[in-house]
């Protein structure tokens, strides 16, 4: 395979690698916000203990519960980030196989192309709203790391709210969650 052909294919695959990394960045920002708000809340609660010592036992119990809840939320965020990083790792490994293949008539290239075709079919089906069919293909081929099902489910949920309920709430919530990226895009 020529160097220019390889470069062209890798450029075409940019969104394939970029999607989970963008989700990781979003998750990290969410974790950071959770930690900042949670610790700020707990610090203010501790400062309030000085002013009202008669309620200290009740307040300490409440703060301990809040701290435990914060710990669980952060743990869940970290678990999600680890899954997204594994997804990114699998995708990069898949693309790295392409650089090892030298001929387009090689058996390895045909296998790689078959996986690529399955990925494109899954992507198309998810975009077109055929979530069940896409999930069946994902499960039957073991392509969980190569599918962005959650992303398309969120899009379908927003679209459904707009069309069926005539509600902009979901879309506006998405805009709020992604306002930083939207600003960068103008």
C-alpha positions as CSV (number, residue, x, y, z in Angstrom):
1,X,0.0,0.0,0.0
2,X,1.4,3.4,-0.9
3,X,2.2,5.9,1.7
4,X,-0.3,8.5,0.2
5,X,-3.0,5.8,0.2
6,X,-2.3,5.0,3.9
7,X,-2.3,8.7,4.8
8,X,-5.6,9.3,3.0
9,X,-7.3,6.4,4.8
10,X,-6.0,7.6,8.2
11,X,-7.3,11.1,7.5
12,X,-10.6,9.6,6.6
13,X,-10.6,7.7,9.9
14,X,-10.0,10.8,12.1
15,X,-13.6,10.9,13.4
16,X,-13.4,7.2,14.3
17,X,-10.6,8.0,16.8
18,X,-11.7,11.5,17.8
19,X,-15.2,10.7,19.0
20,X,-14.2,8.7,22.1
21,X,-11.4,11.1,22.9
22,X,-13.9,14.0,22.9
23,X,-16.1,12.0,25.2
24,X,-13.2,11.5,27.6
25,X,-12.5,15.2,27.6
26,X,-16.1,15.9,28.4
27,X,-16.1,13.3,31.1
28,X,-13.0,14.7,32.7
29,X,-14.5,18.2,32.7
30,X,-17.6,16.7,34.3
31,X,-15.5,14.9,37.0
32,X,-13.6,18.1,37.7
33,X,-16.8,20.1,38.1
34,X,-18.3,17.4,40.4
35,X,-15.2,17.5,42.6
36,X,-15.1,21.3,42.8
37,X,-18.7,21.6,43.6
38,X,-18.7,18.7,46.0
39,X,-15.6,19.8,48.0
40,X,-16.8,23.4,48.1
41,X,-20.2,22.2,49.5
42,X,-18.4,20.1,52.2
43,X,-16.0,22.9,53.1
44,X,-18.9,25.3,53.5
45,X,-20.6,22.7,55.7
46,X,-17.6,22.3,57.9
47,X,-17.2,26.1,58.2
48,X,-20.9,26.2,59.3
49,X,-20.2,23.8,62.1
50,X,-18.1,26.5,63.9
51,X,-21.2,28.8,63.9
52,X,-23.6,26.2,65.2
53,X,-22.0,23.6,67.5
54,X,-25.3,22.3,68.8
55,X,-26.1,20.8,65.4
56,X,-22.7,19.4,64.8
57,X,-23.5,15.7,65.0
58,X,-26.4,16.0,62.6
59,X,-24.3,18.1,60.2
60,X,-21.3,15.8,60.3
61,X,-23.5,12.8,59.5
62,X,-25.0,14.8,56.6
63,X,-21.5,15.8,55.4
64,X,-20.3,12.3,55.6
65,X,-23.2,11.1,53.4
66,X,-22.5,13.9,50.9
67,X,-18.9,12.9,50.9
68,X,-19.8,9.3,50.3
69,X,-22.1,10.3,47.4
70,X,-19.4,12.4,45.9
71,X,-17.0,9.5,46.1
72,X,-19.5,7.2,44.3
73,X,-20.1,9.8,41.6
74,X,-16.4,10.3,41.0
75,X,-15.8,6.6,41.0
76,X,-18.5,6.2,38.3
77,X,-16.9,9.0,36.2
78,X,-13.5,7.3,36.4
79,X,-15.1,4.0,35.4
80,X,-16.7,5.7,32.4
81,X,-13.4,7.4,31.5
82,X,-11.5,4.1,31.7
83,X,-14.1,2.4,29.3
84,X,-13.8,5.3,26.8
85,X,-10.0,5.1,27.0
86,X,-10.1,1.4,26.3
87,X,-12.4,2.1,23.3
88,X,-9.9,4.6,22.0
89,X,-7.0,2.2,22.5
90,X,-8.9,-0.5,20.5
91,X,-9.6,1.9,17.7
92,X,-6.0,3.1,17.5
93,X,-4.8,-0.5,17.6
94,X,-7.2,-1.3,14.7
95,X,-5.9,1.6,12.7
96,X,-2.3,0.7,13.5
97,X,-2.9,-2.7,11.8
98,X,-3.4,-0.8,8.6
99,X,0.2,0.5,8.6
100,X,1.5,-3.1,8.9
101,X,-0.4,-4.2,5.7
102,X,1.7,-3.6,2.6
103,X,-0.6,-4.9,-0.2
104,X,-4.3,-4.3,-0.8
105,X,-4.7,-7.9,-2.0
106,X,-3.3,-9.2,1.3
107,X,-5.6,-11.4,3.4
108,X,-5.0,-9.1,6.4
109,X,-6.1,-6.1,4.4
110,X,-9.3,-7.8,3.3
111,X,-10.0,-8.7,7.0
112,X,-9.3,-5.1,8.0
113,X,-11.5,-3.8,5.2
114,X,-14.3,-6.1,6.3
115,X,-14.2,-4.7,9.8
116,X,-14.1,-1.2,8.4
117,X,-17.2,-2.0,6.3
118,X,-19.0,-3.4,9.3
119,X,-18.1,-0.2,11.3
120,X,-19.5,1.9,8.5
121,X,-22.7,-0.1,8.3
122,X,-23.1,0.2,12.1
123,X,-22.5,3.9,11.9
124,X,-25.1,4.3,9.1
125,X,-27.7,2.2,10.9
126,X,-27.2,4.2,14.1
127,X,-27.5,7.5,12.1
128,X,-30.6,6.2,10.3
129,X,-32.3,5.1,13.6
130,X,-31.9,1.4,13.1
131,X,-30.5,1.0,16.7
132,X,-31.7,-2.6,17.2
133,X,-30.2,-3.8,13.9
134,X,-27.0,-2.0,14.6
135,X,-26.8,-3.5,18.1
136,X,-27.3,-7.0,16.6
137,X,-24.4,-6.4,14.2
138,X,-22.2,-5.0,17.0
139,X,-22.9,-8.0,19.2
140,X,-22.5,-10.6,16.4
141,X,-19.2,-9.2,15.2
142,X,-17.8,-8.1,18.6
143,X,-17.4,-4.5,17.6
144,X,-18.5,-2.8,20.8
145,X,-15.3,-0.7,20.9
146,X,-15.9,0.5,17.4
147,X,-19.5,1.8,17.8
148,X,-20.7,5.1,19.3
149,X,-24.1,3.8,20.3
150,X,-24.4,6.1,23.3
151,X,-23.7,9.1,21.2
152,X,-26.4,8.2,18.6
153,X,-28.8,7.3,21.4
154,X,-28.5,10.8,22.8
155,X,-29.1,12.2,19.3
156,X,-32.1,10.0,18.8
157,X,-33.5,11.1,22.2
158,X,-33.1,14.7,21.4
159,X,-34.6,14.3,17.9
160,X,-37.6,12.4,19.4
161,X,-38.2,15.1,22.0
162,X,-38.2,17.7,19.3
163,X,-40.5,15.8,16.9
164,X,-42.8,13.9,19.1
165,X,-43.1,16.2,22.1
166,X,-42.3,19.5,20.4
167,X,-40.0,20.1,23.3
168,X,-36.7,21.9,23.1
169,X,-35.6,21.0,26.6
170,X,-33.4,18.0,25.6
171,X,-31.7,20.0,22.8
172,X,-31.2,23.0,25.1
173,X,-29.7,20.8,27.7
174,X,-27.3,19.4,25.1
175,X,-26.3,22.9,24.1
176,X,-25.6,23.8,27.8
177,X,-23.5,20.6,28.3
178,X,-21.5,21.3,25.1
179,X,-21.4,25.1,25.2
180,X,-17.6,25.2,25.3
181,X,-17.2,23.2,22.2
182,X,-20.0,25.1,20.5
183,X,-18.3,28.4,21.3
184,X,-15.0,27.1,19.8
185,X,-16.9,26.2,16.6
186,X,-18.7,29.6,16.5
